[in-house]
């Protein structure tokens, strides 16, 4: 990594800083604070203000800004293209496309502002700039005016539509700045020749996995129970599901037993009413050729035996009064494992390993872990630097103790040798947590140093989707659905623990395309888009959507197997070099404007160019070819890049992808 010459130019009334390279300003830092005095020395400046201090340390390709003071606010004019930051609900590749109101930058589940489960406080700019925030902060990105927020949010914060989390940018409406706010705010600016150099510089800060996760997970698809069955699972259902997968001729590897297999959350025992012989069930699945994993979370039902034992031992997050904190999660309330307590982690690890051995599981699907679920006033065994540290510790512990697994949350866990799953996607076409969000979410994770990432279930989760009209939405959400729901999600003898949920929506609504159930076309295009995104994961059964859907999806599941050696090659390289497996097309053209804004294509290494169809009804698409010679997999035709081909034919059974000639 070469050093890039640059200069710092300061103004004092108010204080600002320009970073200049080759005579051109490539980044500005703005404040409203008048500077009182500057004490410069070689590579160091100390600037005093009436009620705050700024220390600046300069290296060959990095500038560190350390503020001392309360509620420091720094603004950066948005110039060039910004990427990274992690996953959003309404997900573009380029953050210039959003308007994010000032929000606490916390890992989240279904966050109101649009932040989700895996975040990194770092962004990369097409001008060769990297921003890495090192202390807790609030972030605003091209903030819309307050009047716009009030008008859009309507009747309830809980009902903000997904396409407004965060808002899509509208010309001239946002404030045009990145805004950082925090106490004792600290951040670094990296200066490189191009965005690939920035990626490598940031990776030097975050680290990388020194070995890949189990490469067998890149092979035949994972099959999971959640989207098809929600919490309506039992032993007979799972064995029948496995039998259908085999009879339909699909490749398979792992069968994942998702929510509602336990008696009570946290007890790590199969519900005997649903699973009279779990050991026999798992043995039968293995005889069919499946490996078996189970879904687990760091929550404990308040009346579970494990929760009671953990409370007595001091293994749970507590209130200020010393009682176990009953936190709110998507299945009601529960206790939360204290991941800052080494004894608690040892206890939880030993229980998971013992249960795994007892019933014959091969691994686990670790869910949750986001900072959202740790209340701001909660007390932990060791004090956390921020609530995001909860996520970091949880995921780091998983990576140190379990390899055959997946997680969905992340905060500065780039060096963990495990697979990270994107947040639960909806069964829709759009960028608002639907099919179109899948590629930019994967690329955002890759650009912030996570090479081992795979999408959520093919076709989405088939969640019941409320109508977009706010008043109708409110009626369904608050009145109709609670009346229609007939079962409890969290079985308990205690009425106060009853939890209403979407999996209890009546079948005549649940499987209606008008209320969020996918169409056969969506399942097909989703399968195609997922073929090269490392791990394929089915839950909704393609054969439920007709013979054409079944045959096309099976074909692409088998095509994935054809390219497993390619995926494995780049997975090994990622551990050796830190280069991402799934790459944006600008990886081969970091100064090409067309490449920089392309968010519906991706590269596998530098070898494959993949351009799936992501819109309903489309049977052709425009394709950008980066530099190189690209051979069409289907026709053998060679395309010479950089170029754009319009109206490339892509009938329903065709995934456009191309092989770079001469690639290693």
C-alpha positions in Angstrom: 0.0 0.0 0.0 1.6 3.2 -1.2 1.6 6.5 0.6 -0.4 9.3 -1.1 0.9 12.8 -0.6 -1.7 15.3 0.8 -2.0 18.6 2.6 -4.2 19.9 5.4 -5.6 23.4 5.1 -7.3 25.0 8.2 -9.7 27.9 8.8 -10.4 29.1 12.3 -13.6 31.3 12.2 -15.3 28.8 12.4 -12.8 26.0 12.4 -12.7 23.8 9.3 -10.2 21.6 7.5 -9.7 20.8 3.8 -7.7 17.7 2.7 -5.9 18.5 -0.5 -4.3 16.0 -2.9 -2.6 17.0 -6.2 -4.0 20.6 -5.7 -7.6 19.4 -5.4 -9.7 19.4 -2.3 -10.9 15.8 -1.8 -12.6 16.2 1.6 -13.8 19.0 3.9 -14.6 18.9 7.6 -16.8 21.7 8.8 -17.8 22.9 12.3 -19.6 25.9 13.9 -16.8 26.3 16.5 -14.5 29.3 16.5 -10.9 28.2 17.2 -9.0 30.0 20.0 -5.5 28.8 19.5 -3.5 26.3 17.5 -0.3 24.6 18.7 1.3 22.8 15.7 4.3 20.5 15.6 5.5 17.9 13.2 2.6 15.5 12.5 0.6 16.9 15.4 -1.7 19.9 16.0 -3.6 20.8 19.2 -6.5 23.3 18.7 -8.3 24.8 21.6 -11.9 26.2 21.6 -13.8 27.9 24.4 -15.3 24.6 25.6 -13.5 21.8 23.7 -10.1 20.6 22.4 -9.1 19.0 19.1 -6.0 17.0 18.6 -4.9 16.1 15.1 -2.2 13.5 14.3 -1.0 13.1 10.7 0.7 10.1 9.2 1.8 9.2 5.7 -1.8 8.2 4.6 -4.0 8.8 7.6 -5.2 11.7 9.7 -6.6 11.2 13.2 -9.1 13.7 14.8 -9.6 13.4 18.5 -12.1 15.8 20.0 -12.6 16.4 23.8 -16.0 17.8 24.7 -19.7 17.1 24.8 -22.0 16.7 21.7 -19.2 17.5 19.2 -20.7 18.0 15.7 -18.7 17.7 12.5 -20.1 17.9 9.0 -18.6 16.6 5.8 -20.0 17.8 2.5 -21.1 14.8 0.4 -18.9 14.7 -2.7 -17.9 11.7 -4.7 -19.6 8.3 -4.1 -19.8 6.9 -0.5 -20.1 3.2 0.2 -19.9 0.9 3.2 -21.4 1.4 6.7 -23.1 -2.0 6.7 -26.6 -3.2 5.9 -29.8 -1.0 5.7 -33.4 -1.8 5.3 -34.0 0.3 2.2 -30.6 -0.6 0.8 -28.7 1.2 -2.0 -25.0 0.4 -2.8 -24.1 4.1 -2.8 -25.1 6.0 0.4 -25.6 9.2 -1.8 -29.0 7.7 -2.6 -30.4 8.0 0.9 -31.5 10.7 3.4 -30.8 9.4 6.9 -32.1 11.5 9.8 -29.6 11.9 12.7 -29.7 8.5 14.4 -27.7 6.7 17.0 -25.5 4.3 15.0 -26.5 1.0 16.6 -26.9 -2.5 15.4 -30.6 -3.0 15.1 -33.5 -5.3 14.3 -36.0 -3.6 12.0 -34.6 -0.2 13.0 -36.9 2.8 12.6 -34.3 4.8 10.8 -33.3 1.9 8.5 -30.2 0.6 10.3 -30.1 -3.2 10.6 -28.2 -6.0 12.2 -24.6 -5.7 10.8 -23.0 -2.3 10.9 -19.5 -0.9 10.6 -18.6 2.7 11.5 -16.6 3.1 8.3 -17.3 4.4 4.8 -15.3 4.4 1.5 -15.3 7.2 -1.0 -14.7 6.9 -4.8 -12.1 9.8 -4.4 -9.8 7.6 -2.4 -11.1 8.6 1.0 -12.0 6.4 3.9 -13.8 7.5 7.1 -13.6 5.4 10.2 -15.4 6.6 13.4 -13.9 5.2 16.5 -16.2 6.3 19.3 -20.0 6.1 19.9 -21.8 8.6 17.7 -25.0 9.6 15.9 -25.0 9.7 12.2 -26.9 11.9 9.8 -26.5 11.4 6.0 -28.0 14.0 3.7 -30.6 14.7 6.4 -34.1 15.7 5.2 -35.7 18.7 6.9 -37.8 18.2 10.0 -41.0 19.2 8.2 -40.4 16.3 5.7 -39.9 13.9 8.6 -43.1 14.9 10.3 -45.1 14.7 7.0 -43.7 11.2 6.1 -43.9 9.6 9.5 -47.6 10.0 9.7 -49.6 8.3 12.4 -47.0 6.1 14.1 -43.3 5.6 14.2 -43.9 1.9 14.2 -45.6 2.1 10.8 -42.9 3.9 8.8 -42.9 2.0 5.5 -39.7 0.1 4.6 -39.1 2.3 1.5 -38.7 5.2 4.0 -36.1 3.5 6.2 -34.0 5.4 5.3 -35.6 7.8 2.9 -34.5 7.8 -0.7 -32.7 11.0 -1.7 -34.6 13.7 -3.5 -32.8 16.3 -5.4 -32.1 19.4 -3.3 -34.1 18.2 -0.3 -31.4 16.7 1.9 -28.8 18.9 3.6 -25.9 17.5 1.5 -23.7 16.5 4.5 -22.5 13.6 6.5 -23.1 14.7 10.1 -21.2 13.1 13.0 -22.3 13.9 16.6 -20.8 12.4 19.8 -19.1 13.0 23.1 -15.3 13.0 22.8 -15.7 12.2 19.1 -12.8 10.4 17.5 -12.4 9.5 13.8 -9.8 8.8 11.2 -9.5 9.8 7.6 -7.6 7.5 5.2 -6.2 8.9 2.0 -5.4 6.6 -0.9 -5.2 6.8 -4.7 -8.5 5.0 -5.2 -11.3 3.2 -3.5 -9.5 -0.2 -3.6 -6.6 1.3 -1.7 -9.1 2.6 0.9 -10.5 -0.9 1.3 -7.1 -2.3 2.0 -6.3 0.6 4.4 -9.5 0.0 6.4 -8.9 -3.7 6.4 -5.6 -3.0 8.1 -7.6 -1.4 10.9 -10.3 -4.1 11.2 -8.3 -7.3 10.5 -9.5 -10.3 8.6 -10.3 -14.0 9.2 -7.1 -16.0 9.2 -9.0 -19.1 8.0 -12.3 -19.5 6.2 -15.4 -20.9 7.7 -16.2 -24.6 6.8 -16.1 -24.6 3.0 -18.7 -27.3 2.8 -21.3 -24.6 3.5 -20.5 -23.2 0.1 -21.8 -26.5 -1.5 -25.3 -27.9 -1.7 -28.0 -25.6 -0.4 -29.1 -25.2 3.2 -32.8 -26.0 3.7 -34.5 -24.3 6.7 -37.9 -24.5 8.2 -38.7 -20.9 8.9 -40.2 -19.3 5.8 -42.3 -22.3 4.8 -43.6 -23.3 8.2 -42.8 -20.3 10.6 -43.2 -21.7 14.1 -45.6 -24.5 13.0 -43.1 -27.2 13.1 -43.0 -30.7 14.6 -41.1 -33.9 14.1 -43.4 -35.3 11.5 -43.3 -32.0 9.5 -39.5 -31.8 9.4 -39.1 -35.4 8.3 -41.7 -34.9 5.6 -39.9 -31.7 4.5 -36.6 -33.6 4.2 -38.3 -36.4 2.3 -39.9 -34.0 -0.2 -36.5 -32.3 -0.8 -35.0 -35.6 -1.8 -37.9 -36.8 -3.9 -37.9 -33.5 -5.8 -34.3 -34.1 -6.8 -32.8 -31.0 -5.2 -29.2 -31.0 -3.8 -29.1 -30.5 -0.1 -26.6 -30.3 2.8 -27.9 -28.8 6.0 -31.5 -28.9 7.3 -32.0 -26.1 9.8 -34.6 -26.4 12.5 -35.8 -22.9 13.2 -38.0 -21.3 15.9 -40.3 -23.2 18.3 -38.5 -26.5 18.7 -37.8 -25.7 22.4 -40.1 -26.2 25.4 -39.3 -22.6 26.5 -36.8 -20.2 25.0 -33.4 -21.0 26.4 -34.1 -24.4 27.8 -32.3 -26.3 25.1 -34.6 -29.2 25.0 -37.0 -30.3 22.3 -40.7 -29.8 23.1 -41.8 -33.4 23.7 -45.3 -32.7 22.4 -43.9 -31.6 19.1 -40.8 -33.8 19.0 -41.4 -37.1 20.9 -38.1 -38.6 19.6 -35.7 -35.8 18.6 -32.7 -38.1 18.7 -34.4 -40.5 16.4 -35.5 -37.7 14.1 -32.0 -36.3 13.8 -30.7 -39.8 13.2 -33.2 -40.3 10.4 -32.2 -36.9 8.8 -28.6 -37.9 8.9 -29.4 -41.3 7.3 -31.0 -39.3 4.5 -27.7 -37.4 4.1 -28.5 -34.1 5.9 -26.5 -32.3 8.5 -28.7 -30.7 11.1 -28.5 -27.4 12.9 -30.9 -25.7 15.3 -31.9 -22.0 15.9 -30.8 -20.4 19.1 -30.9 -16.9 20.7 -29.3 -15.2 23.7 -32.8 -14.7 25.3 -34.4 -16.8 28.0 -38.1 -17.1 28.7 -38.7 -15.6 32.1 -40.2 -19.0 33.3 -37.6 -21.2 31.7 -35.5 -23.4 33.9 -32.4 -22.1 32.2 -33.5 -18.5 32.8 -34.0 -19.2 36.5 -30.6 -20.9 36.8 -28.9 -18.1 34.9 -30.6 -15.4 37.1 -29.4 -17.2 40.3 -25.9 -17.4 39.0 -25.7 -13.8 37.9 -25.4 -14.6 34.2 -28.0 -12.2 32.9 -28.2 -8.5 32.1 -29.6 -6.7 35.2 -31.5 -3.7 36.2 -30.0 -1.1 38.4 -31.8 -2.7 41.3 -29.9 -6.0 40.5 -32.8 -8.0 39.1 -32.7 -9.7 35.8 -33.8 -7.2 33.1 -36.9 -8.3 31.2 -36.0 -7.0 27.7 -38.4 -6.7 24.8 -37.7 -8.9 21.8 -39.8 -10.1 18.9 -41.3 -12.9 20.9 -42.4 -10.9 23.8 -40.1 -10.3 26.8 -37.2 -12.3 28.1 -34.0 -12.3 30.0 -30.7 -11.5 28.1 -27.4 -13.3 28.4 -24.7 -11.1 29.9 -21.9 -11.6 27.3 -19.5 -9.5 29.3 -19.4 -12.2 32.0 -16.8 -14.9 31.2 -18.6 -17.4 33.5 -21.9 -16.8 31.8 -20.3 -17.5 28.4 -18.6 -20.6 29.6 -21.9 -21.8 31.1 -23.8 -21.1 27.8 -21.1 -22.7 25.7 -21.0 -25.9 27.8 -24.8 -26.2 27.6 -24.8 -25.7 23.8 -22.0 -28.3 23.3 -23.6 -30.8 25.7 -27.0 -30.5 23.9 -25.3 -30.8 20.5 -23.7 -34.0 21.6 -26.8 -35.3 23.3 -29.1 -35.1 20.3 -26.6 -35.2 17.5 -26.7 -31.7 16.1 -23.9 -30.5 13.8 -24.1 -26.8 14.7 -26.3 -23.8 15.3 -28.0 -20.9 13.7 -27.2 -18.0 16.1 -29.9 -15.3 15.9 -30.1 -11.8 17.4 -27.3 -10.2 19.4 -28.0 -6.6 18.3 -27.4 -3.6 20.4 -31.1 -2.7 20.2 -32.0 -5.5 22.6 -29.7 -4.1 25.4 -31.5 -1.4 27.2 -29.6 1.9 27.7 -29.9 1.6 31.5 -29.0 -2.1 31.7 -26.2 -3.2 34.0 -23.6 -5.7 32.8 -20.9 -7.6 34.6 -18.3 -5.5 32.8 -19.0 -2.0 31.7 -19.4 -1.6 27.9 -17.9 1.2 25.9 -21.1 1.3 23.9 -24.2 -0.9 23.4 -22.6 -2.0 20.1 -19.9 -3.8 22.1 -22.6 -6.3 23.2 -22.9 -7.3 19.5 -19.1 -7.5 19.1 -18.6 -9.7 22.2 -21.5 -12.0 21.3 -20.3 -12.6 17.7 -16.6 -12.9 18.7 -17.5 -15.5 21.3 -19.5 -17.5 18.7 -16.5 -17.3 16.3 -14.1 -18.6 19.0 -16.3 -21.5 20.0 -18.4 -22.6 17.1 -17.4 -23.0 13.4 -20.3 -24.8 11.8 -22.8 -22.0 12.3 -24.2 -18.7 11.0 -24.8 -15.3 12.7 -26.8 -12.3 11.6 -25.4 -9.5 13.7 -22.0 -7.9 13.5 -20.0 -5.0 14.9 -16.3 -4.9 14.2 -16.2 -8.7 13.9 -14.4 -8.7 10.6 -11.8 -11.2 11.9 -14.3 -13.9 12.9 -14.1 -17.0 10.7 -17.8 -17.6 10.4 -20.6 -16.9 8.0 -22.7 -13.8 8.4 -26.3 -13.9 7.2 -28.2 -10.8 6.0 -31.2 -9.7 7.9 -34.6 -11.3 7.3 -35.7 -10.2 3.8 -39.3 -9.7 2.7 -40.8 -11.5 -0.2 -40.9 -8.4 -2.5 -39.0 -7.1 -5.5 -37.8 -3.8 -4.3 -34.7 -2.3 -2.6 -36.8 -1.9 0.5 -35.7 -5.2 2.0 -36.7 -7.2 -1.0 -34.9 -8.9 -3.8 -33.2 -5.7 -5.1 -31.7 -5.0 -1.7 -29.8 -8.3 -1.7 -26.8 -7.4 -3.9 -26.1 -4.0 -2.4 -26.4 -5.4 1.1 -23.9 -8.1 0.3 -21.5 -5.6 -1.4 -21.8 -3.2 1.6 -20.8 -5.9 3.9 -17.9 -7.0 1.6 -16.6 -3.4 1.3 -16.4 -3.1 5.1 -14.3 -6.3 5.4 -16.8 -9.2 5.7 -15.9 -11.7 3.0 -18.1 -14.5 4.2 -21.7 -13.2 3.8 -24.7 -14.9 2.4 -28.3 -13.8 1.7 -31.3 -14.7 3.7 -33.7 -17.4 2.4 -34.5 -17.6 -1.3 -37.8 -15.9 -1.9 -37.7 -14.0 1.4 -39.5 -14.9 4.6 -43.1 -14.7 3.2 -44.0 -12.4 6.1 -47.5 -11.0 6.0 -47.1 -7.6 4.5 -49.6 -4.9 5.5 -51.1 -2.7 2.9 -49.2 0.5 2.1 -52.0 2.8 3.0 -51.3 4.0 6.6 -54.9 3.9 7.8 -55.5 0.5 6.3 -52.1 -0.6 7.7 -53.1 0.6 11.2 -56.4 -1.3 11.0 -54.8 -4.6 10.0 -52.0 -4.2 12.4 -53.9 -3.1 15.5 -57.4 -4.5 15.0 -57.9 -7.2 12.4 -54.9 -9.4 12.9 -55.1 -9.7 16.7 -58.7 -10.7 16.3 -57.9 -13.3 13.7 -54.9 -14.8 15.5 -55.7 -18.1 17.2 -52.5 -19.4 18.6 -49.7 -18.2 20.8 -46.1 -18.0 19.5 -44.5 -18.4 22.9 -46.2 -21.3 24.7 -46.6 -20.6 28.4 -48.9 -21.2 31.4 -48.6 -17.5 32.2 -51.1 -15.2 30.5 -48.8 -12.2 30.6 -46.3 -14.0 28.5 -48.7 -14.4 25.5 -47.2 -13.0 22.4 -49.1 -12.3 19.2 -47.2 -12.7 16.0 -47.3 -12.7 12.2 -46.9 -16.5 11.9 -50.5 -16.8 13.3 -52.0 -14.9 10.4 -54.8 -17.1 8.8 -53.7 -19.1 5.8 -56.1 -17.5 3.4 -54.3 -14.2 4.0 -50.8 -15.5 4.7 -50.4 -17.1 1.3 -52.0 -14.3 -0.7 -49.7 -12.5 -3.1 -51.7 -9.3 -2.1 -50.3 -9.6 1.4 -46.7 -10.4 0.9 -46.6 -14.0 -0.4 -44.1 -14.4 -3.3 -45.1 -15.2 -6.9 -43.4 -18.0 -8.9 -41.5 -15.4 -10.9 -40.1 -13.9 -7.8 -38.9 -17.3 -6.5 -37.2 -18.0 -9.8 -35.4 -14.7 -10.1 -34.4 -14.8 -6.5 -32.9 -18.3 -7.0 -31.0 -17.1 -10.0 -29.6 -14.0 -8.1 -28.5 -16.2 -5.3 -26.6 -18.8 -7.3 -23.2 -17.1 -7.0 -23.7 -15.3 -3.6 -21.7 -18.0 -1.8 -24.4 -19.9 0.1 -27.8 -20.9 -1.2 -30.5 -21.3 1.4 -34.0 -22.5 0.6 -37.1 -22.6 2.8 -40.0 -21.8 0.6 -40.3 -24.9 -1.6 -40.1 -24.1 -5.3 -42.3 -27.1 -6.1 -45.1 -25.3 -4.2 -45.1 -22.6 -6.9 -45.7 -24.8 -9.9 -43.8 -27.1 -12.2 -42.0 -24.4 -14.2 -40.7 -22.8 -11.0 -39.7 -26.2 -9.6 -37.7 -27.2 -12.7 -35.9 -23.8 -13.2 -35.0 -23.5 -9.5 -33.7 -27.1 -9.4 -31.6 -26.4 -12.5 -30.0 -23.4 -10.8 -29.4 -25.2 -7.5 -27.4 -27.7 -9.5 -25.6 -25.0 -11.4 -24.4 -23.6 -8.1 -22.7 -26.9 -7.5 -20.8 -26.5 -10.8 -19.2 -23.4 -9.5 -18.4 -24.4 -5.9 -14.7 -24.9 -6.7 -14.6 -21.3 -7.9 -16.3 -20.0 -4.7 -14.0 -22.2 -2.6 -10.9 -20.7 -4.4 -11.9 -17.2 -3.6 -12.9 -18.1 -0.1 -9.4 -19.4 0.6 -7.9 -16.3 -1.0 -10.0 -14.0 1.2 -8.4 -15.5 4.3 -4.9 -15.1 2.7 -5.2 -11.7 1.2 -8.3 -10.1 2.6 -9.8 -9.5 -0.9 -13.6 -9.8 -0.9 -15.2 -12.8 -2.6 -18.2 -10.9 -3.9 -17.1 -7.6 -5.4 -18.7 -4.5 -6.9 -18.1 -4.1 -10.6 -16.0 -1.0 -9.9 -13.4 -3.3 -8.4 -12.2 -3.6 -12.0 -12.9 0.0 -12.9 -12.5 2.2 -9.8 -12.7 5.5 -11.8 -15.5 4.6 -14.2 -18.6 6.5 -13.3 -20.9 3.7 -14.8 -19.1 1.1 -12.7 -19.3 3.3 -9.5 -23.1 3.5 -9.7 -23.8 -0.1 -10.8 -25.7 -1.8 -7.9 -27.5 -4.6 -9.6 -24.5 -6.6 -10.8 -21.5 -8.2 -9.0 -18.3 -10.0 -9.6 -17.1 -13.3 -8.1 -13.5 -12.5 -7.6 -12.3 -11.0 -10.9 -13.5 -14.1 -12.7 -17.3 -14.0 -13.0 -19.7 -11.2 -13.9 -23.3 -11.8 -12.7 -26.2 -9.7 -13.8 -29.5 -11.1 -12.5 -32.9 -9.8 -13.5 -34.4 -8.1 -10.5 -37.7 -6.6 -11.8 -41.0 -8.3 -12.3 -42.1 -9.0 -15.9 -38.6 -8.2 -17.4 -37.2 -10.5 -20.0 -34.1 -8.4 -20.9 -31.8 -6.1 -19.1 -29.0 -3.6 -19.5 -25.5 -5.0 -18.6 -22.3 -3.1 -17.9 -19.1 -4.9 -18.7 -16.0 -3.8 -16.9 -12.6 -3.9 -18.6 -11.7 -7.3 -20.0 -13.0 -9.9 -22.3 -16.2 -11.6 -21.1 -17.6 -14.8 -22.5 -21.4 -15.4 -22.2 -22.0 -18.7 -20.4 -25.0 -19.5 -22.5 -24.0 -18.5 -26.0 -20.2 -18.3 -25.9 -20.3 -14.8 -27.3 -17.4 -12.5 -26.2 -18.0 -9.0 -25.0 -15.1 -6.5 -24.7 -15.4 -4.1 -21.8 -15.8 -1.4 -20.7 -19.1 -1.3 -22.6 -22.8 -1.3 -22.0 -25.1 -3.8 -23.8 -28.7 -2.8 -23.8 -31.6 -5.2 -24.0 -29.6 -8.4 -23.3 -32.2 -11.2 -23.6 -33.0 -12.8 -20.3 -36.1 -15.0 -20.5 -37.4 -16.4 -17.3 -35.1 -19.4 -17.3 -31.9 -17.4 -18.0 -29.5 -15.8 -15.5 -27.1 -13.6 -17.4 -23.5 -14.3 -16.3 -20.1 -14.1 -18.0 -16.7 -15.6 -17.5 -13.7 -13.3 -17.8 -11.1 -14.6 -20.3 -7.6 -14.9 -19.1 -8.6 -14.6 -15.4 -6.4 -16.6 -13.0 
